[in-house]
Amino acid sequence: MRLRGRKGIRETIERQNDLVVMNPAEWRGRWAEWFGNDKPIHVELGMGKGKFISEMSCVHPDRNFIGVDMYDELIRRASEKARTAAGREDGSAPDNLALALFNIEHIEDVFDEGELRRIYLNFSDPWPKKKHARRRLTHAGFVQKYVRLLDSLGEIHFKTDSRSLFEFSLNSFADMNVRLRRISLDLHKDGPAPDNVMTEYEGKFFDQGMPIYRLEAVIGQDALAEHQASLAKEEQ
């Protein structure tokens, strides 16, 4: 991806130490300290312009959120959206949101084992060529990292407009014996899905009538137990 941004982008985001984390590896294992509380941490990998993560941080003040991207310009744009979403007169950002600048390939250098509650993968690059399969964020190599970083209630929530990536992801999770739930082949078939915050891409696809594929991967042992209990209750 090539992005054109205004001059002085790096300086702009460096000044936002209330929101932007330029060296996130320094906080590995200490993100609760960065936020100043022990609320569960939800991370969006590849946040784009930041609409989803900004709105989520406002809708769910009981959780901490981290938006991740490797491009300075997207961090800048996301910082603007975050401050707008907060709607504060002084222009301050949501207290439960951080924007972290790093390459997802090095995620294990930024988060410690069991430090995260949920990972969002929203409209990730499908990398359609077979030779690039290892770059897909639902490839087993990445999923193995996510499993280590998620806590006992950990989950992965995945949305995409790419049928081929969705099929690949279903097989990838199945090969790792990951339990899936709430699988949808057309999330907004009957109108905007309830309790769903759309990304920028998602909004455009919805307007065009394109199907959105979605699933939830249940990772943590306690999350699995809760899922099994809910299934048993439904059968009664």
C-alpha positions as CSV (number, residue, x, y, z in Angstrom):
1,M,0.0,0.0,0.0
2,R,1.2,3.5,-0.9
3,L,-0.2,6.4,0.9
4,R,0.1,10.1,0.2
5,G,0.0,12.2,3.3
6,R,0.7,15.7,4.3
7,K,4.2,16.8,5.2
8,G,5.3,16.3,8.8
9,I,3.1,13.3,9.5
10,R,5.7,11.6,11.8
11,E,6.0,14.8,13.8
12,T,2.2,15.1,14.0
13,I,1.7,11.7,15.5
14,E,4.8,11.8,17.7
15,R,3.2,14.8,19.5
16,Q,0.1,12.7,20.4
17,N,1.5,10.6,23.2
18,D,-1.9,10.6,24.9
19,L,-3.1,8.4,22.1
20,V,-0.3,7.2,19.7
21,V,2.3,4.7,20.8
22,M,5.3,5.0,18.6
23,N,7.4,2.2,20.3
24,P,4.7,-0.3,21.4
25,A,7.3,-3.1,22.1
26,E,8.3,-1.1,25.2
27,W,4.8,-1.8,26.7
28,R,4.9,-5.6,26.1
29,G,3.3,-7.2,29.2
30,R,2.5,-3.7,30.6
31,W,-0.4,-2.5,28.5
32,A,-2.6,-2.4,31.6
33,E,-0.1,0.1,33.0
34,W,-0.4,2.2,29.8
35,F,-4.2,2.4,30.2
36,G,-4.0,2.7,34.0
37,N,-6.5,-0.1,34.6
38,D,-7.0,-3.8,34.1
39,K,-10.0,-3.8,31.7
40,P,-9.8,-6.4,29.0
41,I,-7.8,-5.4,25.9
42,H,-9.3,-5.7,22.4
43,V,-7.0,-5.2,19.4
44,E,-7.8,-4.5,15.8
45,L,-5.0,-5.6,13.5
46,G,-4.8,-3.4,10.4
47,M,-7.2,-0.7,11.5
48,G,-7.1,1.4,8.3
49,K,-8.4,4.9,8.9
50,G,-9.6,4.0,12.4
51,K,-13.4,4.3,12.1
52,F,-14.1,0.9,13.7
53,I,-11.7,1.0,16.6
54,S,-12.6,4.7,17.4
55,E,-16.4,4.0,17.5
56,M,-15.8,0.7,19.5
57,S,-13.9,2.6,22.2
58,C,-16.8,5.0,22.6
59,V,-19.5,2.3,22.5
60,H,-17.7,0.0,25.0
61,P,-16.1,2.2,27.8
62,D,-15.6,-1.0,29.9
63,R,-12.9,-2.3,27.5
64,N,-9.6,-1.0,26.4
65,F,-8.9,-0.9,22.6
66,I,-5.7,-0.8,20.6
67,G,-5.7,0.0,16.9
68,V,-2.7,-1.3,15.0
69,D,-1.2,-0.2,11.7
70,M,2.2,0.1,10.1
71,Y,1.7,3.3,8.2
72,D,2.2,6.8,9.7
73,E,-0.5,8.3,7.6
74,L,-3.2,5.8,8.7
75,I,-2.2,6.4,12.3
76,R,-2.7,10.1,11.7
77,R,-6.1,9.7,10.1
78,A,-7.1,7.3,12.8
79,S,-6.1,9.8,15.5
80,E,-8.4,12.4,13.9
81,K,-11.3,10.0,13.9
82,A,-10.6,9.0,17.5
83,R,-10.7,12.6,18.7
84,T,-13.8,13.3,16.7
85,A,-15.6,10.2,18.0
86,A,-14.8,11.2,21.6
87,G,-16.6,14.5,20.9
88,R,-14.8,16.4,23.7
89,E,-14.5,20.2,23.6
90,D,-10.8,20.0,24.4
91,G,-10.2,17.6,21.5
92,S,-8.8,14.8,23.8
93,A,-9.0,11.2,22.8
94,P,-11.0,8.4,24.4
95,D,-9.3,7.3,27.6
96,N,-9.6,3.6,26.6
97,L,-8.0,3.8,23.2
98,A,-4.4,3.6,21.9
99,L,-3.1,3.6,18.4
100,A,0.1,1.5,18.0
101,L,2.5,1.8,15.1
102,F,4.1,-1.5,14.1
103,N,4.1,-4.3,11.6
104,I,1.7,-7.1,12.5
105,E,4.3,-9.7,11.6
106,H,6.0,-8.8,14.9
107,I,2.9,-8.9,17.1
108,E,4.6,-11.2,19.6
109,D,7.2,-8.5,20.3
110,V,4.4,-6.1,21.3
111,F,2.0,-8.2,23.4
112,D,2.8,-10.8,26.0
113,E,1.2,-14.2,26.3
114,G,-2.4,-14.0,27.6
115,E,-2.4,-10.2,27.5
116,L,-5.3,-9.8,25.0
117,R,-9.0,-10.6,25.3
118,R,-10.0,-10.2,21.7
119,I,-8.5,-9.7,18.2
120,Y,-10.4,-8.1,15.3
121,L,-9.4,-8.9,11.7
122,N,-11.5,-6.6,9.6
123,F,-11.2,-6.7,5.8
124,S,-7.6,-7.7,5.8
125,D,-5.6,-7.9,2.6
126,P,-6.7,-11.2,0.9
127,W,-3.3,-11.7,-0.7
128,P,-5.0,-13.7,-3.5
129,K,-1.9,-15.3,-5.1
130,K,-1.2,-18.7,-3.7
131,K,2.5,-17.9,-3.2
132,H,1.5,-15.1,-0.7
133,A,-0.7,-17.3,1.5
134,R,1.6,-17.0,4.4
135,R,0.9,-13.2,4.5
136,R,-2.8,-13.7,5.1
137,L,-3.7,-12.8,8.6
138,T,-5.7,-16.0,9.1
139,H,-2.8,-18.2,8.0
140,A,-1.8,-20.8,10.6
141,G,1.4,-19.0,11.3
142,F,-0.5,-15.9,12.5
143,V,-3.3,-17.8,14.2
144,Q,-0.7,-19.7,16.3
145,K,0.6,-16.3,17.5
146,Y,-2.9,-15.1,18.3
147,V,-3.6,-18.2,20.4
148,R,-0.6,-17.5,22.6
149,L,-1.5,-13.8,23.1
150,L,-5.2,-14.3,23.9
151,D,-6.3,-14.9,27.5
152,S,-8.7,-17.6,28.8
153,L,-11.7,-15.7,27.4
154,G,-9.9,-14.9,24.2
155,E,-11.7,-14.7,20.8
156,I,-10.9,-13.7,17.2
157,H,-13.6,-11.8,15.3
158,F,-13.1,-11.8,11.5
159,K,-14.9,-10.0,8.7
160,T,-14.1,-9.8,5.0
161,D,-15.7,-9.1,1.6
162,S,-13.4,-11.8,0.0
163,R,-15.0,-15.2,-0.4
164,S,-11.7,-16.8,-1.2
165,L,-10.1,-15.4,1.9
166,F,-13.1,-16.5,4.0
167,E,-12.9,-20.1,2.6
168,F,-9.1,-20.1,3.2
169,S,-9.8,-18.9,6.8
170,L,-12.4,-21.5,7.5
171,N,-9.9,-24.2,6.5
172,S,-7.1,-22.6,8.4
173,F,-9.1,-22.5,11.6
174,A,-10.4,-26.1,11.0
175,D,-6.9,-27.4,10.5
176,M,-6.0,-26.0,13.9
177,N,-9.2,-27.5,15.6
178,V,-10.4,-24.0,16.5
179,R,-14.1,-23.8,17.4
180,L,-16.1,-21.4,15.3
181,R,-19.5,-19.8,15.9
182,R,-21.8,-17.1,14.4
183,I,-20.6,-17.9,10.9
184,S,-22.4,-15.7,8.3
185,L,-22.1,-15.7,4.6
186,D,-24.1,-12.4,4.3
187,L,-23.9,-10.5,7.5
188,H,-26.2,-7.6,6.4
189,K,-28.6,-9.6,4.3
190,D,-31.6,-8.3,6.2
191,G,-30.2,-4.8,6.8
192,P,-27.4,-3.6,9.0
193,A,-26.6,-6.3,11.5
194,P,-27.4,-5.3,15.1
195,D,-24.6,-4.5,17.5
196,N,-22.2,-4.3,14.6
197,V,-19.8,-1.4,14.1
198,M,-18.9,-1.0,10.4
199,T,-15.5,-0.2,9.1
200,E,-15.0,2.3,6.2
201,Y,-14.8,-0.5,3.7
202,E,-17.8,-2.3,5.2
203,G,-20.0,0.7,4.8
204,K,-19.1,1.0,1.1
205,F,-19.7,-2.7,0.5
206,F,-23.0,-2.5,2.2
207,D,-24.1,0.4,0.1
208,Q,-23.1,-1.7,-3.0
209,G,-25.1,-4.7,-1.8
210,M,-22.0,-6.9,-1.5
211,P,-22.1,-9.8,1.0
212,I,-19.9,-9.6,4.1
213,Y,-18.5,-12.8,5.5
214,R,-18.1,-13.1,9.2
215,L,-17.1,-15.5,11.9
216,E,-16.0,-15.7,15.5
217,A,-13.2,-18.0,16.6
218,V,-13.4,-19.2,20.2
219,I,-9.9,-19.6,21.6
220,G,-9.6,-19.4,25.4
221,Q,-10.6,-22.4,27.6
222,D,-13.0,-20.3,29.6
223,A,-14.5,-18.9,26.4
224,L,-14.9,-22.5,25.1
225,A,-16.6,-23.6,28.3
226,E,-19.0,-20.6,28.2
227,H,-19.8,-21.4,24.6
228,Q,-20.5,-25.1,25.4
229,A,-22.7,-24.0,28.3
230,S,-24.7,-21.7,26.1
231,L,-25.3,-24.5,23.6
232,A,-26.4,-26.9,26.3
233,K,-28.9,-24.3,27.6
234,E,-30.3,-23.8,24.1
235,E,-31.0,-27.5,23.8
236,Q,-33.0,-27.7,27.1
